Amino acid sequence: MSGIVVRRIGPAAYEALGPVFAELARHALEPNPHMAPAAVSAATELVAPDDIVVLCAWHSEALDFERLVGVWALRRARDWRSGFVPVLVAPILPLYEVSSLPVVDHDHALEASRALLRYLLASSDLPHTVALPLLPLEGPGHAALAEACRSTGSAIAVAERWTRPVMVPQPGDDAERYLRRALGPGYKKRMQQLRAVIRSGALTFRRSRGQAALEALDGFLALEAAGWKGKAGTAIACIPEDTAYFRRLAALFAAGDGLQIDTLLLDGQVLAMGLLIESAGRRHFLKIAYDEAQARHSPGRTLTIAMLRADLDGTPPDFFDSGAGDGVDAGTYAWGERRAMGNALIGIGRGRIGLPRAAALSRMALRRLRALRRARSAKAPSGRAPA
């Protein structure tokens, strides 16, 4: 017997496990703030609580004493993305969250991962297909999940792959050394661009954490809404449900000092802002907003360089995840490492996944077709439609 038991709870009961999850995160193989009670609780602004399934793996260490060694927060779904068959999805809100991995204790990683899959396999009322649209395809977390799949006879199928910029600081790194390594041949050009911004005015950087970050949230929302997203009606502030989600997410993470907003100012005017959350030394970049009237200064790129410098001039995170999706050019970021990512499916206890895999492959083909059409349109002579 492994000594591990898995129990299913809802988001309300899980919210009370904040301190217990924080302890797990400190000993996790790979921390993931998107599995935290704060993230799950905030998700109920957009997802019905009855559709959220939180699996908690507990390890019995002594009589009447258990320790949390694994968490996987999932959402029931059934739509065109799943081939119209029921699936479980992680993270709960892939639109804003950036990792599908469960959080498992470092010393019980394989046992906990295997126990989570076995629980799903034994549950007749839960789908036996798990959709993981933002799954890291390398690292210890993926290795533990892959081995748990192998040992439970569960198949992993990856429909789409891309690389995501991340930062993994090395001992002895300072900002200058890291930037030279990360930017490589582009270092000189990027620094020239940065110096040009500095010559145009007084460039200052401000980092807000906890309550101060929460107070800066209104400024972030207003900055995003002032640009093209506001005109298109897709900015957070334009959608009441999204606004409620972000406000709740920010408030809950701020309470645990896990919220950060970085602000870059030029002559006292906000140039760009970044919204980040953190868990046990792992920081995730959720959203960026910038002044589009200052586009000549490459505000987003300049902000990322300023953030990187601030990190390495102080105490950097153990791991920084840019959160960039598959449609984002990794070269636009200053972070130098790359992590393989994929849109994956797991068939619990079986080797074939069927309709969800067919739907994923169809989506991939359609996206490639759209990208090809855009590329051909861009190359077509002015006034002429592409052949």
N, C-alpha and C positions, 0 to 999 in steps of 0.2 A: 504493500500500500504506500502511496506517495505521501499521505498525510495532508493532501490538499482537497478541499471541498469547494465547489463553485455554487454560489447562490445568485439568483436573479432579483434585482430590485428596480424600482422606478426612480425617476429623476428627483422626486421630492425626498425620498429616503436617502438617496445618494448625496444630496446637497449637505446633509449633516455629517458626511464622512470627510469633509475638507481637511482637517488636521491629519486624519489617517492616510488620506491620499498623499498629502505633502510628505509624510514619512516614507511612504512607498517610493515616491519620486526621488527622494534623496539616495535611495539604494537601488534605483532602477537600472536595468540594462541600457535603456534609452528613454529618458524622460520625454513625455509628450503632453504639453499643456492642453491639447484638445480633447484629452480624456479626463481632464480634471473636473471635479464637481461644479466649479464655476462655469466652465464651458458648457457642460450638459444642462445646467440650470438655465443659462441664457438661451440655449437652443429652443427651450419650450416657448419662446416668443414667436418662433416660426414653425415649430413642429409640435404636433399633438403629443402630450405626455404619454398617452397610451401606445404611441408608435415607437417610443424609446425603450430600448432594452439595455440595461447595464448589468454586465456579468462581473462579479467580484470573486476572485479566487483567494481562499483563506488557508493558511498553513497552521496546523495544530502543533504548537511547540511545547505545551505543557497542559496539564489538566485545567480546563476552563479558561485557557488563554489561546487566542488565535491572532495571527498577524496577516495583514493584507499583503499578498504577493503577486496579484495580478488584477488588472481592470481592462475591460473592453466595452466601450460604449457604442452601441449600434442603433440603427433606425430601421424599422420595417418599411419596405417600399415595394411598389408594384406599378410600373408605368412603362413607357416606350423604351426607356433606358435599360430596363431589365428584361426586355422581350415580353412584357406584360405577364410575367410570372413573379411570385413573391420572392424577395431577397432581403437580406440584412445588409445595411450599408454602414461603413465607417470611413471617415468621421461622419458625424450626424449631419453636418452642413458643409459639404465639400466646396461650396461657393466661397466660403470665408476661412475654412480650416485647411491645414496643410500637411497632415500626416494621418495615415490609416492604421498605424501600428498600435497594438495594445501596449499597455505599460506593465512590465513584468519585473519582478525582483531579480537582481543580478545573480544571486546565489540559487534561485529556483526558477530560472528563466525557462528552461525546457519543460520542467514539470508543470509550471503554471500555464505555458502555452498549450501543452498537450491537454491539460485539464479543461481549458476553455473550449477547445475543439471537441473534446469528448462530451462536454455538456451539451453543446449544440447538436451533436450527433444523436444524443439520447432524447432530445426534446421534440416530441411529436407535434407540438403546437408552434414551432419556429421553423422558418425556411432553412433548408440545408444548403443554400447557396449564399455566400458572403461576397459582396461587391466592395472592393478596396480601390477606389479610383485614384488615391494618392499614396501608393505604397512604395516606400524606399526599397530598392531591389538589391541593396548591399548594406553591409553593416551587421552588427550582432543581433539586432532586433529581427531583421529579416531572416538571418540564419536560424534563429530559434523557432520562428514561425514556420519556415520551410521544413525543418526537421520534424516539428510537431505534425505537419501535414503528412509527411512521409510515413510517420509511425502510426497515423490513424487512417491511412489509406485515402487521404484527401488530395485532390489534384489542384494545383495552382496553374492558371492560364493567364498570360499577360497579353493584352490586346494592343496597348500603346506604350511606347517608351520615350523618355526624354531625359535631359540632364538639368539639374537645378543648381544654381550657384549657392554655395554655403561657405562659411568661414570656420576653419578648425585651427585656432592659433597653436603655434609650436613654441616650446620653451625658448626664451630669448628673443621672441618677436617683439619689435616695436613697430610703430606705424610706418616709418620709412622703409624698413626692411620688408615688411609684409607687402606694402604697396608695390615695391619694385618686383617682388616675386609674383604677386597676383596679376599685375598689369602687363608684365613682360615687355614686349616690344612697344606696347601702347603707353608705357609709363610716361615718357617724355611728353607726348601729345596731351595726355590727360592733365599733367601738371601745368602745362602751358595754358590749357583751358581754365584751370582753377586759378592761376595767377591773373588771368584776364578778368575773371569775376572779381577778384580782390582789388584790382586796380580801379574797377568801376565804382567801388564804394566800400563801406565798412561791413565786412562779412563776420557775423557772429553765430555761434552755435549754442543752443540751450537744450539741456536734457532734463525732463521732468519725470519723476517716479511717484508711484502711489497716489496720494490725494492730489498732489500738484499736477500729475498727469491727468487725473480725472477732471480737474478744473480746466485743463487745456483742451479737452475733448470738443467743446463747442467751437473753438477756433478751427480745429481740424475739420469738423463737419461743414462749417461755413466755407472754408477754403476749397474743399472738394466741390461743394454745390455751386461755387462761383465759376467753375470751368465748364467744359463741354458736357460733362456728366449731368450737371445741373440743367443745362439747356435740353438735354435728351431725356431728362426725368429719371435717370438711373443712379444719380448720386444717393448716398445713404440718407441724407436729410430729406430727399424727395419721396421716400418710401416709408411711411409710418412704422410698418412692421420691422424693417431693417434698422430704423432709428432706435426702436425699443430694444431690439436685440443687442446692438452695439452699446447702448447706454447700460444695459444690465451686465453685459460681459465686462465692460470697463469697470463698473462699480465693484463687481465681485472680485476681479483680479486686483484692483487697486487695494482692496481690503487686506490682501495678502502680500502686498508690495510686488505684485507680478505684472503691473501695468506700466508701460513706458511710452512717452511721446517725445520724439526728438524734433526740434525746430531749428531751421536755418533762416537767418534774417540778413537782409541786405539794406544797410542804412536804416535799420530799425523796422523795416517792413518784412513781413513773412514771405520767404521765397519758396519754402517747401516744408512739409511736415510728414513724419512717419509714425505709424501706430504699431506698437509691438506688445506681445505678451511673453511671459517667461515662467518656466517651471524648473526648479533644481538646476540652474545654470545653463539651461537650454532656452535660447531666445528665438522667437518666431516673429517675422515681419509680416503683419497682416495687411496693411493698406498704406498707400502713399497719396498725398495730395500736394499740389504745387500751383504757383501763380503762373497761369498760362501766358500772361502778358510779358513774363520774363523768360520765355522759352529760349531766347538767345543765350542765356546763361546755363543751359542744361541743368535746371534746378534739381531734377530727380537724381541725376548722376552726381551732382555736386553734393547733395545731401548724403548719399551713400558713402562718399569719401570722408565727409565730416563725421559721420557716424562711426566709420571704421577707425578713424584717428582717435575719437573719444574713447572707443572700446580699448584700443591698444595702449593709450596713454594712461589708462586706469587699470581696472580689473576686468579683463574681457570675459565674455561668456565662454563656457566650455565648448559650445557649439552654437553657431548662428545659422538659422535657416531663412533664406530669402523668401520662401513661399512662392517662388516664381512658377507659373504653370507652363504647360508644354508649348503655349503659343508665344512665350516671351523670349526675346533674344538674350541669352545668358551673358553676352558680351557687354550689355548695357550696365552691368553691375560691377562694383569694385571688388567684391568677394571672389577670391581666387580658386577655391576648391569647387569640385563638381560632384554631385551625388546622382546616381542613376535612379530614376523614378519610373513608375509604371501604373497603368490602369489595369488592375488585376481582379480575377475572380477565383474563389475557392469553392470547389464542390466538396462539401463535408462528407467524408466516408465513401466517395465514389470518384471514378476516374473521368467521367464525362459531365459537362456542365450544360450543354444543350442551348436552349433559347437565349439565356443571358449572354453567352459567348457570341452567338450569332448576332445579337443586337449590338454588342460592343464592336465586333468586326465591321458591321454595317456603318456604325457611327464613324469609325476610323476611316473607312473608304470615302464617306461623304465629306469628311473634313479635309482629306487629301485632295478631293475633287475641287472643293471650294478654294483651297490654297493654290491649286494649279490655275484655276480661272482668274484669281486675283493677280497672280504672277504674270499671266498672259495679258491681262488688261493693262498692267503697269508698263509692259513692254510695247504695247500697240502704239503706232504713231498717233499724234494728236488729231482728233476728228475722225478717226477710223476705228471701227469695232474690231476686236481680235477675230482672226479667222476661226 
